[in-house]
Amino acid sequence: MSFLPEPYQHPFKIDDKYKKSVAYFSSEFAIDQTLKIYSGGLGFLAGSHMRSAYDLKQNLVGIGILWSYGYYNQARGENREMAVQQRRKHYHFLEETGIKYTIKIHGHDVWVKVMYLPADTFGSAPMFFMTTDIEENDVMSRTISHRLYDSDFLTRTAQYILLGIGGATLLDKLGVDPDVWHLNEAHALSAAFHVYGRNKSLDDVKKRFVFTTHTPVEAGNEKSSFDLLHKFTFFNGLTKDEARKLCGVEGDEFNHSLAALRLSSKANAVSKLHGEVSRKMWKGHSGICEIDHVTNAQNKKYWVDEQLEAARVAGDIKALAKRKRELKKRLFKEVADQTGRLFDPDYLTIVWARRFAGYKRADLIARDVERFEAMLKNADRPVQVIWAGKPYPKDYGAIDTFNHLVKVTQQYANATVMVGYELSLSKLLKDGSDIWLNNPVVTLEASGTSGMTAAMNGSVNFSTNDGWVCEFAKDGHNSFIIPEADPNLTPEARDQHDMLGFYQILDTVVLPTYYENQDDWWKIVLNSMNEVVPFFDSDRMADEYYTKMYS
């Protein structure tokens, strides 16, 4: 039966396979477009996990933060450059719990209020969201839960304490002690110090905690000043010596992911390749747990278009092509509304849509101006290109790339950059694209999941061989793969190699197939749709967490 008390119990009989109780901590969850408490891939992944936990009848609860302003609203400035808007959100479908309590942050009492999302509202695990944005708190304390990934590192530190110690205190208030405490990234790590405080047993902590890491480079794992964290009460009242001994910290640098690896019974990377990279990256550190992998996945039930799915099941290529054209027209209405461009549903449409970050190389295909222009001006085999995605609002390099693409595409009627990349726009782009372009620097994309739901909806992945793609792709059969560059190349030469690889495959394989051999094109589409499930459906992933991580 559900481990949660009334009135928060799961609205279904728990499947015996999944009776072990689990609390899943995450900074962000993309459950539904209306609940804007996510920024990108980590949230999309967590949202799909919560939906599959519901579908599989798992004894799992989600714990997060109710971000008053979400991540940010992406808009345009006067010259169509990217603009960041902060708007307070209101969610009338969340339920009051009446639960309020205080936690210590920087030695001060901060009030926490808890809201509840019933499982049946969106078809997810039951979920609790904490906020400090209440009248009992002073102005500074209220800002802790204002913005996801606040740019101020002191505020961000307070957010980690809210998610970890605040979430652990919530479980105490509910009168429950889950068998498994799952940290989706290290943001809620402070929960481990709450558990340790009960009986000062490291074994008790390690038998409960599991940790999912999403970061494939050591430098990308967040580090803080140990002394600062201690002053912030991050270690839940432990002395410095106790905290140092527990986490294996000697100097002032505190690596959050490394500490999570030392305080967990088991950790997982989010793809097979990422598992190899992670084990190599952390192998020189003492006291860490085993690092396995559970490849990320997305919830097919939520993402897939029913008519496309019916055509796939029937193997009906005519119905597939007809529905795909309808979905392209639906996307192109949004393109026209945002950008004033009228795209053609009969033209090959390439979409690059994900978080703007340097290693993802959003602008790669536009770096050679002559080739880029030749592609867009090819009247015999026309191509349309769409970019979308949210840079981190203080990542000025990524914002410059976004604005550069806006400027570059201004002169073309068949290339554009869209704003507002959230669940709804993501769905439109996946439904309406022919090609889903993904060109990160190889080994720097831990998993990447957007291409999974694109494939489920008849968009063919065109990618470098990184992340989840390594476990899916068969070049020319269900996807198009850019050959890997020599790892000894300079970054400039590597980027040139990958960009030329894209154009070579586009010109010699993709365009001839799409325009001159439609039967072969739709076979590739159908292969992609058939082979992305069931492995990359999050039902497999949610099951695998129970069998590989929670056991």
C-alpha positions in Angstrom: 0.0 0.0 0.0 1.0 3.7 -0.3 3.5 4.8 2.3 2.0 8.3 2.3 -0.5 9.3 5.0 -4.1 10.3 4.3 -5.1 12.5 2.4 -2.0 12.2 0.2 -2.0 8.5 -0.5 -1.5 7.2 -4.1 -4.9 6.9 -5.8 -4.1 3.3 -6.9 -3.1 0.0 -5.5 0.7 -0.2 -5.5 2.1 -2.8 -7.8 4.0 -5.4 -5.7 7.1 -5.0 -8.0 7.3 -1.4 -6.9 6.2 -1.5 -3.2 9.6 -0.1 -1.9 8.9 3.5 -0.8 10.9 6.2 -2.7 11.2 10.0 -2.3 12.5 11.6 -5.5 14.2 15.0 -5.0 14.6 17.3 -8.0 15.1 21.1 -8.5 12.8 21.0 -11.5 9.9 18.9 -12.9 8.3 19.4 -16.3 5.0 17.8 -15.5 2.7 20.0 -17.7 3.0 23.3 -19.6 0.8 25.0 -17.0 3.2 24.3 -14.1 6.3 26.3 -15.0 8.8 25.1 -12.5 11.4 23.7 -15.0 14.2 25.0 -17.2 15.1 22.2 -19.6 16.3 18.6 -20.0 16.6 17.8 -16.3 13.0 18.9 -15.7 11.7 17.1 -18.9 13.4 13.9 -17.6 12.0 14.3 -14.1 8.5 15.0 -15.4 8.5 11.9 -17.6 9.7 9.9 -14.6 6.8 11.1 -12.4 4.3 10.3 -15.2 5.7 6.7 -15.6 5.7 6.3 -11.8 1.9 6.9 -12.0 1.4 4.6 -15.0 3.3 1.8 -13.4 1.7 2.3 -10.0 5.0 2.8 -8.1 5.2 3.7 -4.4 7.1 7.0 -5.2 6.6 10.6 -4.2 8.2 13.7 -5.9 9.6 16.5 -3.8 10.5 19.9 -5.3 10.3 23.7 -5.0 7.4 25.9 -6.0 9.3 28.6 -7.9 7.3 31.8 -7.7 8.7 33.1 -11.0 9.7 29.8 -12.6 12.9 29.9 -14.7 12.0 32.9 -16.8 9.7 33.9 -19.6 11.6 34.1 -22.9 10.6 37.1 -25.0 12.0 39.5 -27.6 13.4 42.9 -27.3 12.8 45.8 -29.7 15.2 44.4 -32.3 14.0 40.8 -31.9 16.9 40.0 -29.6 16.3 37.7 -26.7 14.7 39.3 -23.6 14.2 37.8 -20.1 10.9 38.5 -18.4 10.2 37.6 -14.8 6.5 37.0 -14.1 5.0 35.7 -10.9 3.0 32.5 -11.4 -0.2 31.4 -9.8 -1.4 27.8 -9.7 -5.0 27.3 -8.5 -4.8 23.6 -9.0 -2.2 23.1 -6.3 -3.8 22.2 -2.9 -3.0 23.7 0.5 -1.6 21.1 2.9 -1.7 23.4 6.0 1.9 22.2 6.6 4.3 24.9 7.7 7.6 24.6 9.5 11.0 26.3 9.9 14.4 25.3 8.8 17.8 26.8 9.6 19.5 28.7 6.8 22.6 30.7 7.7 21.6 30.1 11.3 18.2 31.8 10.9 14.8 30.3 11.1 13.1 30.4 7.6 9.5 29.4 7.3 8.5 26.8 4.7 5.0 26.3 3.3 4.1 23.1 1.5 1.7 22.8 -1.5 0.4 19.4 -2.9 -0.1 18.2 -6.4 -2.5 15.2 -6.4 -1.5 12.3 -8.6 -4.7 12.4 -10.7 -4.3 16.1 -11.7 -1.8 15.4 -14.5 -1.2 11.7 -14.1 2.0 11.8 -12.1 3.3 10.6 -8.8 1.9 12.5 -5.8 4.1 15.6 -5.5 4.9 18.2 -2.8 6.3 21.6 -3.5 7.9 23.9 -0.9 7.9 27.7 -0.9 9.5 30.3 1.3 7.6 33.1 -0.5 5.2 33.7 2.3 4.4 36.6 4.6 5.9 34.9 7.7 9.4 35.5 6.2 11.5 38.6 5.7 12.2 39.9 2.2 15.4 38.0 1.7 14.0 34.7 2.9 11.1 35.1 0.6 13.4 35.3 -2.4 14.9 31.8 -1.8 12.1 30.2 -3.8 11.6 33.0 -6.3 13.7 31.8 -9.3 15.0 28.4 -10.4 18.8 28.4 -10.6 19.1 31.9 -9.2 22.3 33.6 -10.5 23.3 34.7 -7.0 25.3 31.8 -5.5 24.3 32.6 -1.9 20.6 32.4 -2.9 21.3 29.2 -4.8 23.0 27.7 -1.7 19.9 28.6 0.3 17.8 26.9 -2.4 19.8 23.7 -2.0 19.1 23.7 1.8 15.4 24.3 1.1 15.2 21.3 -1.3 17.3 19.0 0.9 16.8 19.7 4.5 13.4 21.3 3.8 12.3 18.2 1.9 13.7 15.9 4.6 11.8 17.9 7.3 8.6 17.6 5.2 8.9 13.8 5.3 9.3 14.0 9.1 6.1 16.2 9.2 4.3 13.6 7.2 5.5 10.9 9.5 7.2 8.9 6.8 10.7 7.6 6.3 11.1 6.3 2.7 13.3 3.3 2.0 15.0 5.2 -0.8 16.0 8.8 -1.0 16.7 9.5 -4.7 18.7 12.7 -5.5 18.2 13.7 -9.1 21.5 15.7 -9.3 23.2 16.9 -6.1 20.9 19.9 -5.4 19.2 18.2 -2.5 22.4 16.7 -1.0 21.8 18.5 2.4 19.0 15.9 3.0 21.8 13.4 3.7 23.0 15.5 6.7 19.5 15.6 8.1 19.3 11.8 8.0 22.9 11.5 9.4 21.8 13.7 12.3 19.4 11.1 13.6 21.9 8.6 14.9 25.3 9.8 13.4 25.5 6.6 11.2 27.1 6.9 7.8 25.8 3.4 7.0 22.3 4.5 7.7 22.7 7.4 5.2 24.3 5.2 2.5 21.7 2.4 2.7 19.0 5.0 1.8 20.5 7.4 -0.7 21.0 6.9 -4.4 22.3 9.6 -6.7 21.8 10.4 -10.4 24.5 12.5 -12.0 23.8 14.3 -15.3 27.2 16.1 -15.7 29.9 14.5 -17.9 32.8 16.8 -17.2 34.4 17.3 -13.8 34.5 21.1 -14.1 30.8 21.2 -14.7 30.0 19.8 -11.2 29.2 22.6 -8.8 31.8 23.5 -6.2 31.3 25.7 -3.1 33.4 27.0 -0.2 33.2 24.5 2.6 33.4 27.3 5.2 30.6 29.2 3.5 28.3 26.1 3.4 29.0 25.5 7.1 28.0 29.1 7.9 24.8 28.6 5.9 23.9 25.5 8.1 24.2 23.3 5.0 25.5 20.5 7.2 22.5 20.7 9.5 24.4 21.6 12.6 27.3 19.2 12.2 30.7 20.5 13.4 33.2 21.3 10.7 35.3 18.2 11.7 32.2 16.0 11.5 31.2 17.3 8.1 34.8 17.0 6.8 35.1 13.4 7.9 31.7 12.5 6.6 32.3 14.0 3.1 36.1 13.4 2.8 36.8 17.1 2.4 40.3 18.4 3.3 40.6 21.9 1.9 37.9 24.6 1.4 36.6 23.3 -1.9 33.4 21.3 -1.5 32.4 19.4 -4.7 28.7 18.6 -4.4 28.7 15.6 -6.8 31.7 14.1 -5.2 30.1 14.4 -1.7 26.9 12.8 -3.1 29.0 9.9 -4.5 30.5 9.4 -1.0 27.2 9.5 0.8 25.1 7.2 -1.5 24.9 3.4 -1.8 24.9 3.6 -5.6 24.9 6.2 -8.3 24.0 6.2 -11.9 24.9 8.1 -15.1 22.2 8.7 -17.6 23.4 6.8 -20.7 25.8 3.9 -21.3 28.5 6.3 -22.7 28.0 8.7 -19.8 28.5 5.8 -17.4 31.9 5.1 -19.0 32.8 8.7 -18.9 31.7 9.1 -15.2 33.6 6.1 -14.0 36.7 7.3 -15.7 36.2 10.9 -14.4 35.8 9.9 -10.7 38.0 6.8 -10.5 40.8 8.7 -8.7 38.7 9.7 -5.7 38.4 7.6 -2.6 35.3 6.4 -0.9 32.8 6.8 -3.7 30.0 4.4 -4.5 29.5 2.2 -7.5 28.5 4.2 -10.6 26.1 2.3 -12.9 23.9 3.8 -15.7 20.2 4.1 -16.3 19.7 5.6 -19.8 17.3 8.5 -19.7 13.9 8.2 -21.5 10.7 10.1 -22.1 7.1 9.3 -21.4 5.6 8.1 -24.7 2.0 8.3 -23.4 2.4 12.1 -22.8 4.5 12.9 -25.9 3.2 10.8 -28.8 0.7 12.0 -31.3 -2.1 9.4 -31.4 -2.7 9.5 -35.2 1.0 9.1 -35.9 1.1 6.3 -33.4 -1.8 4.5 -35.1 -0.1 4.9 -38.5 3.1 3.4 -37.0 1.3 0.4 -35.5 -0.5 -0.2 -38.8 2.7 0.3 -40.8 0.6 2.7 -42.9 3.1 5.0 -44.6 0.4 7.0 -46.5 -1.4 7.8 -43.2 1.9 8.6 -41.6 2.8 11.1 -44.3 -0.6 12.6 -44.3 -0.6 13.2 -40.6 2.9 14.5 -40.6 2.0 17.1 -43.1 -0.9 18.2 -40.9 1.4 18.6 -37.9 3.9 20.6 -40.0 1.1 23.0 -40.9 0.2 23.3 -37.2 3.8 24.1 -36.3 4.1 26.6 -39.2 1.1 28.6 -37.9 3.1 29.2 -34.7 6.2 30.1 -36.8 4.2 32.6 -38.8 2.7 34.1 -35.6 6.1 34.5 -34.0 8.3 35.4 -36.9 6.1 36.5 -39.9 7.5 33.7 -42.1 5.2 31.3 -44.1 6.8 27.9 -44.2 5.9 25.2 -46.7 4.7 21.8 -45.3 6.2 20.1 -48.4 9.7 21.3 -47.7 12.3 19.5 -45.6 12.3 21.1 -42.2 15.2 20.9 -39.8 14.8 21.8 -36.1 17.5 22.5 -33.5 15.8 22.9 -30.2 17.3 22.5 -26.7 19.1 24.6 -24.1 21.6 27.0 -25.6 25.0 26.1 -24.2 28.5 26.3 -25.7 29.1 22.6 -26.1 25.7 22.0 -27.8 26.9 24.3 -30.7 23.6 25.8 -31.8 25.3 27.8 -34.5 27.4 25.0 -35.9 25.7 24.8 -39.3 25.7 28.6 -39.7 29.4 29.1 -39.2 30.2 28.6 -42.9 28.2 31.4 -44.4 28.5 30.2 -48.0 27.4 26.6 -47.2 24.6 27.8 -45.0 23.3 30.2 -47.6 23.6 27.6 -50.4 21.5 25.3 -48.3 18.8 27.9 -47.8 18.8 29.1 -51.4 18.6 25.6 -52.9 15.4 25.9 -55.0 15.5 22.3 -56.2 15.7 20.8 -52.8 14.4 23.5 -50.4 15.3 23.4 -46.7 13.7 25.2 -43.8 15.5 25.6 -40.5 14.1 26.5 -37.0 16.1 27.1 -33.8 14.6 27.3 -30.3 15.8 27.1 -26.8 16.4 28.9 -23.5 20.0 30.0 -22.6 20.7 30.3 -18.9 19.8 34.0 -18.3 23.3 34.9 -17.2 25.1 32.8 -19.8 26.0 35.8 -22.0 27.9 33.6 -24.5 24.9 31.5 -25.1 22.6 34.6 -25.4 25.1 36.1 -27.9 24.8 32.9 -29.9 21.0 33.1 -29.8 21.0 36.7 -30.9 23.6 36.0 -33.6 21.3 33.4 -35.1 18.4 35.9 -34.9 20.5 38.4 -36.9 21.8 35.8 -39.4 18.4 34.5 -40.2 16.7 37.9 -40.6 17.4 38.0 -44.3 16.0 34.5 -45.0 12.3 33.6 -45.4 13.0 29.9 -44.6 15.2 30.1 -41.4 14.2 31.5 -38.0 14.6 31.5 -34.3 11.6 31.0 -32.0 11.2 31.9 -28.4 9.3 30.3 -25.5 10.8 26.8 -25.7 8.7 25.1 -23.1 6.7 21.8 -23.2 4.1 23.1 -25.6 6.5 24.5 -28.2 8.7 21.5 -27.8 5.8 19.3 -28.7 4.9 21.4 -31.8 8.5 21.3 -33.0 8.9 17.6 -32.6 5.5 16.9 -34.3 6.3 19.3 -37.1 10.0 18.7 -37.9 11.4 16.2 -40.5 14.9 16.3 -39.0 15.9 16.7 -35.4 19.4 18.2 -35.4 21.7 17.5 -32.4 25.3 18.4 -32.7 27.0 18.5 -29.3 30.8 18.0 -28.8 31.1 14.2 -28.5 31.2 13.0 -24.8 29.9 16.3 -23.5 26.2 15.4 -23.8 25.4 13.1 -20.9 22.2 11.8 -22.5 20.1 14.4 -24.2 16.5 13.3 -24.5 14.7 15.7 -27.0 15.5 13.4 -29.9 13.7 10.5 -28.3 10.3 12.3 -28.4 11.1 13.7 -31.8 11.6 10.1 -33.1 8.4 9.0 -31.5 6.6 11.6 -33.6 8.2 10.9 -37.0 11.2 13.3 -36.9 14.5 11.6 -37.9 17.6 12.3 -35.6 20.6 13.9 -37.4 23.3 13.8 -34.7 26.8 13.5 -33.6 27.4 10.2 -31.9 26.9 11.2 -28.3 24.6 10.5 -25.3 21.6 8.3 -25.8 22.0 8.3 -29.6 24.9 5.8 -29.2 22.4 3.2 -27.9 19.8 3.9 -30.6 21.3 5.0 -33.9 21.8 2.9 -37.0 23.1 5.4 -39.6 20.9 5.5 -42.7 18.5 3.1 -41.2 16.8 5.0 -38.3 18.9 8.2 -38.2 21.8 10.1 -39.7 25.1 10.2 -37.8 27.9 12.6 -38.3 31.2 10.6 -38.3 33.2 11.1 -35.1 36.2 13.5 -35.3 39.7 12.5 -34.3 39.8 13.4 -30.5 43.3 14.8 -31.0 42.0 17.6 -33.3 41.9 21.2 -31.9 38.4 22.4 -31.0 38.4 24.6 -34.1 39.3 21.7 -36.4 36.8 19.4 -34.6 34.0 21.8 -35.1 35.0 22.2 -38.8 35.0 18.4 -39.2 31.5 18.1 -37.7 30.1 21.0 -39.7 31.4 19.6 -42.9 30.1 16.1 -41.9 26.6 17.6 -41.6 26.7 19.2 -45.0 28.1 16.1 -46.7 25.4 13.9 -45.3 22.7 16.5 -46.0 23.7 16.9 -49.6 24.4 13.3 -50.5 21.9 11.4 -48.4 19.2 13.4 -46.7 18.1 15.7 -49.4 18.2 13.1 -52.3 16.2 10.6 -50.1 13.6 13.1 -49.0 13.0 14.7 -52.4 13.7 11.8 -54.9 13.0 8.6 -53.0 10.0 9.1 -50.7 9.5 5.4 -50.1 13.0 5.1 -48.6 12.4 8.3 -46.6 9.3 7.0 -44.9 11.0 3.6 -44.2 13.6 5.5 -42.3 10.9 7.4 -40.4 9.1 4.2 -39.6 12.3 2.5 -38.5 13.0 5.4 -36.2 9.5 5.4 -34.7 9.5 1.6 -34.3 12.9 1.3 -32.7 12.8 4.3 -30.3 10.2 2.3 -28.2 10.0 0.6 -25.8 13.6 1.2 -24.6 13.4 5.0 -24.7 10.0 5.1 -23.2 10.3 6.2 -19.5 8.3 3.2 -18.4 11.4 1.2 -19.0 13.5 3.8 -17.2 11.2 4.0 -14.1 11.2 0.2 -13.9 15.0 0.1 -14.2 15.4 2.5 -11.3 13.6 0.0 -9.1 15.5 -3.0 -10.4 19.0 -1.5 -10.7 19.1 1.4 -8.2 16.5 1.0 -5.5 17.1 -2.7 -4.9 
